[in-house]
Amino acid sequence: MASESKYLLELNDIEAGYGRAALVLRGLTVQVPPATVVCLVGPNGAGKSTVLKVASGMLAPRSGSIVVDGVDVTGTNSQHMLKHGLAHVLQGHSVFREMTVAENVLLGAFTIKDQKAIDERVAFVQNLFPIVGERWKQLAGLLSGGQQKQVEFARSLMVSPKVVLLDEPSMGLDPKTTAKVFEQVARMRDAGTAVLLVEQNARRALETADIGCVLDLGRVHISGPAPELLADPALGDLYLGGRPADSAHVGGSTAEPATKGR
Ligand SMILES: Nc1ncnc2c1ncn2[C@@H]1O[C@H](COP(=O)(O)OP(=O)(O)OP(=O)(O)O)[C@@H](O)[C@H]1O
């Protein structure tokens, strides 16, 4: 039975790592409210992708808990996580190029038995991502990188997930296409899905996100509203590749983010 929770996804005090190597996550806590994009940023190797692997059941945590909409799903596998409403869009490109857009999207519905429910979901994703409907019968390999990403998003939304985990959605895309992909991420959020996003292009991702979490040394070092993080000059220099000239005025010189350390 689900308990009342104001978060759709909670990762509580997670410790996780690979084999006998040192822990990658060391007491990490991240909470994702409904219809919110939470973005994880941090240096290479900070453990951002590892957070998504733990959240989706691909990597079991050594300790801590994973709660989806009030249900503790710690220790269950990816398929079980999916059943509880958690979908994972992997890093890189995962469309099957020799299959049609329709076949790619419908793969996401393989657990749904009711044809009417599938039809309703197809209508929903085609409305959310018009290109998916327009190219429905074409081979996915004929679509551009950004369009293929939308096919991946549509596939992940077929099961009406409560939370979507997005690993580097802009990987391999040019800036203009990246901007479009982030528009689609915002549309998913506006349609009610909670999104936990990992992105190399931290500045661009924070422009779309509602909440940013900066990972360092295996835990959330700083978190707060994304606009505040973007405006923090120290953070810009450390984690966002310096400040763009036009943002220097946004937060003032001593802007304090909402939360520091744990
Ligand atoms: N499959 C694996 N086996 C062993 N170690 C791994 C594995 N995947 C990641 N690691 C290690 O875990 C640490 C965190 O990696 P992770 O990919 O989560 O970082 P990241 O923040 O996503 O990095 P990047 O920004 O470079 O993608 C790194 O030290 C990495 O070498």
PDBQT file of the ligand as one rigid body, heavy atoms in Angstrom, charges set to zero:
ROOT
HETATM    1  N1  LIG A 301      30.257  -0.589 -14.983  1.00  0.00    +0.000 N 
HETATM    2  C1  LIG A 301      31.184  -0.047 -14.194  1.00  0.00    +0.000 A 
HETATM    3  N2  LIG A 301      32.099  -0.798 -13.568  1.00  0.00    +0.000 NA
HETATM    4  C2  LIG A 301      33.016  -0.248 -12.745  1.00  0.00    +0.000 A 
HETATM    5  N3  LIG A 301      33.102   1.071 -12.474  1.00  0.00    +0.000 NA
HETATM    6  C3  LIG A 301      32.217   1.876 -13.070  1.00  0.00    +0.000 A 
HETATM    7  C4  LIG A 301      31.211   1.363 -13.967  1.00  0.00    +0.000 A 
HETATM    8  N4  LIG A 301      30.460   2.416 -14.391  1.00  0.00    +0.000 NA
HETATM    9  C5  LIG A 301      30.978   3.517 -13.811  1.00  0.00    +0.000 A 
HETATM   10  N5  LIG A 301      32.029   3.201 -13.019  1.00  0.00    +0.000 N 
HETATM   11  C6  LIG A 301      32.817   4.133 -12.216  1.00  0.00    +0.000 C 
HETATM   12  O1  LIG A 301      31.942   4.841 -11.356  1.00  0.00    +0.000 OA
HETATM   13  C7  LIG A 301      32.319   6.212 -11.254  1.00  0.00    +0.000 C 
HETATM   14  C8  LIG A 301      31.126   7.098 -11.603  1.00  0.00    +0.000 C 
HETATM   15  O2  LIG A 301      30.770   6.863 -12.961  1.00  0.00    +0.000 OA
HETATM   16  P1  LIG A 301      29.465   7.497 -13.615  1.00  0.00    +0.000 P 
HETATM   17  O3  LIG A 301      29.398   7.014 -15.028  1.00  0.00    +0.000 OA
HETATM   18  O4  LIG A 301      28.296   7.270 -12.737  1.00  0.00    +0.000 OA
HETATM   19  O5  LIG A 301      29.837   9.055 -13.558  1.00  0.00    +0.000 OA
HETATM   20  P2  LIG A 301      29.192  10.286 -14.316  1.00  0.00    +0.000 P 
HETATM   21  O6  LIG A 301      29.094  11.384 -13.329  1.00  0.00    +0.000 OA
HETATM   22  O7  LIG A 301      27.938   9.863 -15.017  1.00  0.00    +0.000 OA
HETATM   23  O8  LIG A 301      30.338  10.602 -15.370  1.00  0.00    +0.000 OA
HETATM   24  P3  LIG A 301      30.305  11.308 -16.816  1.00  0.00    +0.000 P 
HETATM   25  O9  LIG A 301      29.890  12.726 -16.587  1.00  0.00    +0.000 OA
HETATM   26  O10 LIG A 301      31.727  11.193 -17.262  1.00  0.00    +0.000 OA
HETATM   27  O11 LIG A 301      29.327  10.505 -17.665  1.00  0.00    +0.000 OA
HETATM   28  C9  LIG A 301      33.519   6.381 -12.156  1.00  0.00    +0.000 C 
HETATM   29  O12 LIG A 301      34.684   6.350 -11.361  1.00  0.00    +0.000 OA
HETATM   30  C10 LIG A 301      33.475   5.183 -13.072  1.00  0.00    +0.000 C 
HETATM   31  O13 LIG A 301      34.755   4.793 -13.457  1.00  0.00    +0.000 OA
ENDROOT
TORSDOF 0
